[in-house]
Amino acid sequence: MSKPDPINAQNSGAGGGFARILANTGWLLGGKGVGAILSIIYLAIATRTLGVADFGRFALILSAAQAINIIMSFDSWQIIVRYGQDHLRADAAPQGRDALNRLARFCIIVDLAAAVIGCGLAVVLTLAFGPLMGLSRDMAIEALLFCAVMLLTIRSTPMGILRLFDRFDAGALAETMIPIGRMIGALLVLATGPSIAGFLFAWAGAELLCAISYWWLALRAGKGRMGSWRAGRALDARHENPGLIGFMTTTNLQTTLSSMGQQAAVLFIGIFVGPTGAGLYRLANQLANSLSKISGLLSRSIFVELARTNSHAGAAELRALFRRTNRLALAAGAIIILLILAIGEPLLGLIAGQDFLPAYPILLVLGIAASIDLVGVSYRPLLMATDGARLSLIITCVSTATLLALLALWLPLYDTIGAAFANLAASILSFLLMGWASRNIMRRTGQS
């Protein structure tokens, strides 16, 4: 007797969907829990051995590489999860499996093309703007090589395959390769002599290790379930998945705009305040994001289940699942704020030392902003899983433009703390607008 497909065997109602959100988030948290512990150690090694100024330069290179990667990212995993649901419903038929395979190959082509273009963009940005951020020519070349590794270690497509088949456990295993790789690399750098180049090499190796793990696990999970890798042309996916190009463009713009603000803040601080200020902001932002990491993990799990519920179940189940995820996010956001107030400053001193304690007010403000993002974590996935992708993009444009305008206004006046308050104001605006849009979607769903 053949083993039943766990996706189709489970209840697709709100209760089953919410249970899967908790289970999948638990898998992701398990991997991130290991990563959180290791990140404290390797972050402590980097900050204490490099010092405030060199850590600031290291942070600027990381932010520049991540900014380019974000600009060129199409979040292929969302494409596979959104459109792969329809092909899974025809999973027993070879046509459905082959169509899913063509969708995956199309995403691979898009990711590779974006990576190549991104490498060209990296040449221009790192060599042209490196001196403005206090980077020497050698550091600019090191930044360029690091950018190339980040762009070419493609893992969004295999991530989508694993999430489509509910293999969040395998995805969590692949994700742990980054902190494990960074930890091993940081120890090697510490033993051989700390340097910015050494830490960049370690971080690049971790990215490569993670990508290899993702592909190996995804190919195993999709074996026998994704049709033939030679069936038809990959470009046929454009016609087999109506709205694919529009959704792909929307996800790219939304990911770029929503994430660019964080990296832009570090780069602006590096230009206007200097590497020291950039290092303090980067450290505070990283710790705030570490404490509120559940926000991103919940968002990934929620998007998968909302897309599945919207595709396979009715409006009542979608509304019930959305309400449950909202209550969970509200409780988690309150806990995160309490954690930052209770352990934020001691944790900062323990990890980085006394020289980095001026970053605590920044950590506090950024932590509150991250908690607000967590409370509204189900809004964007709902819009992206239904017919509100374009509205979500408009709201993201408005909040990002607000962030950049406030950065330009407050950064010269208040230095790094001004950048943190700009981030907080943009988070509040995004939360209010996304909440309004989500309620409208739910109202229309109830009337249909």
N, C-alpha and C positions, 0 to 999 in steps of 0.2 A: 504493500500500500504506500502511495506517495505521501510525503510529508506536506500538510496543508501550508499554504502561504500565510505567514503570520500577519501580513498586512490585511488580507481579506478576511482572515478568521476572526479578527478582533472586532468588537462592537464599534461601529462608526459614529455612535451618538455622542452627546456632549460628555457623558460620564466616562466613556471609553477614551475619548479624545483628551480629556483633562488628565486622566490617568497616564496616558502615553506622554503628555507634556511633562508631567512630574518624573516619570521614569527616564525619559530621554535627557531631561535637564540633570537628573541625578547622574547619568553616565558622563555627561559633559563636565559636571562639577567634580566628579571623581578624578577625571584627568586634569582639570584645572586646579584641584586641591593639591595634587602632586606638584604641579607647575608653580602654584603660589608659594609653597614651601621652598622650592629650589630657587625661585626668582628672588626671594628675600636674600638668599645666600649670594647668588651671582651679582645681584644689584649692589650688595654691600661690598663685594670684592671690587667691582668697577668704580664705585664712588670713592672708596677709601684709598685705592691705589692711584687713581687718576687725579683726584682733587677736584675742586669745584670748577675751575676754568677748563681743564682738559675734558672733564665729564660733560661740560657744556658743549664743547666742540664735538664730542662723540654723539651727544644728543642731537645736535644740529644735523650731523650726517645721517643719523637714523631717521630724523623727521623729513629730511629732503628725499631720502629713498622711499619712505612710506608715502609721502605726498605724490611722488611720480607713480608709484604702484597703484595708489588709490585712483588717480586720474585715469589710468589705463585699464582699471579693473571693470569687468562687466558682470561680476557676481554670477558666474555661470551656474552655481549651485541652485540659485533661485529659479533660473530658467528650467533646469532639469526637474526640480521639485514641482513647479507650477504646471508644466506641460507634460511631464512624465506620468502624472496621475491618469490622464486619459488613455495613454498607451498601456498602463497597467491594468485598466479595466478590460482590455482585450489581450491580457497576458497569455491566455491559452492559445491564441492564434499567432502563427509565425509573423503575420503582418504587423501585429502590435509590437512584438519584440524587435523586429527589424526597424520599425519607425523610431523606437526608443534608442536603438543603436545609432541611427542617423542623427538624432537629436544630440546625442553625446559627442559624436564626431564633429558636428557643426560647432558645438561649444569649444571643443579642443582647437579647431581652426581659429575661432575668434580669439581665444586666449593667446595662442601663439602669435597671431598677427599683432595683437595689442602689445605683447611683450617686445616684439621687434621694434615697433614704433616707439615704445617707451624707452628703449635703449638709446635711440636717437635723441629723444627729448632729454634724457639724462645727461648726454654729452653737452648739450647746450646749457642746461641749467647749472650743473655742477661746476663747469669750467668758467662760466660767465659770472655767476653770482657767488661762487665760493669765497673770493676775496672780501666781499661785502659782509660775510658772516665770520670773518676772522680765520678762514681756512687757508693754509698754504697750498701751493700748486700740487705738492705730493699728496696732501690730504684730500684735495679735490679729485685726484685720480683714484685714490682709495675709495672715496665716496662713489665714484662712477662705477667701479668694479662691483662694489656692494649692491648698488642699484641694479646692475645687470643680473646678479644672482637672484635678487628678490623677484625680479620680473620674470625670469626664465624658469624658476622653480614653481611651475603651475600646479596648483592643488584645488582650485575651485571646482573644476569638473568632477574629479573623483569624490570630493566632498559631497556634491549633489547626488551622485550615484549612491553613496552610503546612506544619505538621509532619505532618499526616495525609498530605499528598501528597509528603512527603520533600523539601520545598523549604526546607531549613535554610539554603541559600545566600541565598535571598530574605529569610528571617527575620534573618539576620546583617546584611544590608544595612539593614533597617529599624531594627535595634537601634543601629547606628552613628549614627543620627540624634540620639540623646540626647547622646552626648559631643560630636558636632559642633555641635549646637545650644547646648549649655552653653559650649563653647569660644568660639563666636562671641558669645554673650551676655556671657560674662565679659570679653572684650576690649572690648565696647561699654561695659560698666559701668566698667571700668578707665579708659576714655577720657573718660567723662562724669561720673565721680565715684562712688567705691565707696560702696555702702549696702546694708543688708539687703534693702530693697525692690527694689533693682536686681537683686540676685542672684536673688531669688525670681521676678522677672519673667523673667529669663533661663532659669531652671530650668523654669518653666511653659511657655515657648515651646518648649523642647526636648521636653517631653512631648507637646505638640500636634503637632510635626513628626514625631515617632516614630509616633504613632497614625495620622496621615494616610498615612504611608509603608506601614504594616502593612496598612491597608485596601486601598490601591491595589494592592499586590503580591498580597494574598490573593484579591481579585476577579479578577485576571488569572490566577492559578494555578487557580482553581476554575471558570473560564469553560468551559462545555460539559461539566463533570464533576460539577456539583452540582444538576442538574435545574432546575426552574422555581421562581422566587422567589414564584410565585403558587399553587403546587400545595398544596392543602390548608391546614389551620390549623397554626400553629407549635405550639400546645398539644397537637396530636396526637402530638408527639414523646414525651410522657410515656407513652403506651400502646405506641408502637412500639419503645421502648427499655426493656425490663424492668429495674427496679432503678435507673433514672435519678435519681429524686428522692433516694433513699438515698445514691447515690454522690455526687451534687451536694452534699448536706448534709455528708457526710463530708469531701470535699475542702475545703469552706469552713471547717469547724471545724479541720481539720488545718493548713491554710495559716495561719489566724488564730493558732492556738496556737503553731505552730513559729516563726512570724516575729515574733509580738508580743513575745516575750521580749527580742529585740534592741532594739526601739523602747522597750519599757517601761523597760529599763535606762537609756537616755538620759534619758527623762522623769523617772524617779525620782531620778537624779543631779541633774537640773536643779532639782527640788523641794527635795531634802535637802542638796545640796552647793552648787548654784548654777550659773549659765551657764558659768563657767570650767571646772569639772569636767566638765560635759556636753560642752563643746567638745573637751577632751582625749580623752574616751572616744569620742566620735563619730569623731574623726580616726583614732585607733588602730583602731577597729573597721572603718572604711572601708578603711584600708590593709591590714589583715589579710584582709578579704574580697576585696580586689583581688588579693593574692598567691595566694589560694586560690579564685579565681573559677572555676577548672576544675571545682570540686565541683558548682556549680549547673548548669554546662553539661553535664557528664557525666550528671547526674540527668535532665535533659530528654531527652537522646538515649537513655539507658538505658530510661526509661519507655516511649518510643515503640516500641523494639524488643522489650522484654519483653511489652508488650501485643500486638504483632503476632505474636510467637512463640507466646504463649499462645493466640491466636485461630486461627492457621493451622498450627502445627507441633505436635510431640508433647512429652511430658514430658522426654525425654532431651535434646532440643535446648534446652529451657528451662533445665535444670540446667547444661548445658555453657556456655551463654551467661552465666548467672549467675556461674559460677566464673571465667570469663575477665574479666568486669568487676570482680570482687573483686580479682584480682591486679593489674590496671591501677590501681585506686584505691589500693591499698596502696603501690605504687611512687610514685604522684603525691603521696600524703600525706607520705611521707618526704622527698621533694624540697622540698616547701613548707616544712617545718620547718627544713631546712638553709638555705633562702633567707632566712627571717626572721632566723635567727641570724647569717647572713653580712652581709646588706645592710639589715636592718630599721632599725637606729639611724641609719646614714648617710642612708638614704632619707628618714627622718622629718625629720632636720635640713635636708636639701636642699630638701624640699618646703615645710615650714612655718616653718623657722627655729628659732633657739635657744629661743624662748619655749615651743615645743611639745615639746621633748625630754623633759620629765617624763612624756610619754605612752608612752615606749618600754617600760617594764615592762608596761603595759596591752597594748600591741601584741604583746609576746611571749606573754603568757598567752592572749589572744584568738586569736593565730595558731595556737597549739597546739590550742586548741578547734576552730578551723576545719579543721585538718588531721585531727583525729579524725572530724569530720563527713564529710570527704572519703573517709577510709578506709571508712566505712560507707555510701557514697553509693548503692550499689545496693540497700540493704535496703528503704527506703521504696518506691521504684518497683516492686520485686518484689511487695510486699504490695498496692500499689494496682492492679497489673496482674492480680492473681489474685483469690483470695477472701479476702484478709487486710486489706481496707481498714478494717474495724471494729477489728481488733486494732491496726493502725497508729495509728488515732485514739486508742485507749486509752493506748498507749505515749506518744504525743505529749502527752496530757493529764497523764500522770504526770511526764514530764520538764519540762513547762512549769510545773506546780505546784511542782516541786522548785526550779526556777530562781527563781520569784517568792518562795518561802519563803526561799531563801538570800540573795536580794537584800535582803529585809526584815531578815534577821539580820546579814549581813556589811557592808552599805552603811553603816549608822550607826557600825560599829566600825572599818572599814578604808577608808572613802571609795571612790574609783573603782577601786582595785585589788581591793577586795572584790567589786565587781560583776563584774570580769573573772574572778575565781576562781569565782564563782557560775555564770558562763557555762560555764567549763571543767568543773565538776562535773556540770552538766546534760547537757553533750555526752557525757561518759563514760557516764552512766546511759542516755541514749538509745541510744548505740552498743551497749551490752551487751544491752539489751532488744530492740532491732531485730534484732540478730544472732541472738538466741535465737529470735525469731518467724520469721525468714527460714529458719533451719535446719529448723524444724518444718514450714514450708510445703514446702520441698524434700523432706523426708522423706515427707510425705503424697503429694506429687506422684509420687514414686518408687514408692509402693505402689498408686497408682491404675491 
